[in-house]
Amino acid sequence: MDTFKAFINSPIGPKTTHFWGPVANWGFVVSGLLDSKKPPEKISTNMTATLCFYSMLFMRFAWMVNPRNYLLLACHTSNVCVQANLLYRKKSYEWKMQALKDAENL
């Protein structure tokens, strides 16, 4: 019980934004995972790249803030991985479609 009480009252516990901010940001990761089932032509390159860049910036913030926010770091690291995967799928699809167009034009 003392351990639980210590967590509740800690500087990164559920009484702070150091806890609830990362919890809310897991929505980006869940959304990206759900987007992985979409066809590649439906993936927005601009939005996916923006989310990837945003999470890279906040990874640094999570590492530099005092106390270090490992929950936020894990959240944004996961989001960078998910968004990078989506970008890879989108770009692979675009390159494949371009190669098919080029082959038809020959």
Steps between C-alpha positions, in 0.01 A plus 500: 500500500790735574647441153169585336465812714857603412419463128180703533687786666821481292607779262403277205188346653137531391457834675726665241512575129814285486261207522184610316678662204664175390183301569310729262779484240467122473198588285743595221657155517164323500384714207817418305456131569142517374621687189737213425197303380406770249606476137820698433330748268287621794803588717576874517871559442492850648312404816704186559830685454379777732403251772835326462690830535278611792573179688874532435494846657304379801734202546775751567274701730407186697869422545606853599214593737561460870395246623549292186170390359554141387129447432500792254827377347354151446183645351680720247759233416213266418330771294816568298522128419134479398507820292829403332343168403202684350732732307694202369178333383381820330829572325544137391153510347571830322833375363338176383220691325754732336702203379185347350416828323856526367487140374169568320646807330796310354 
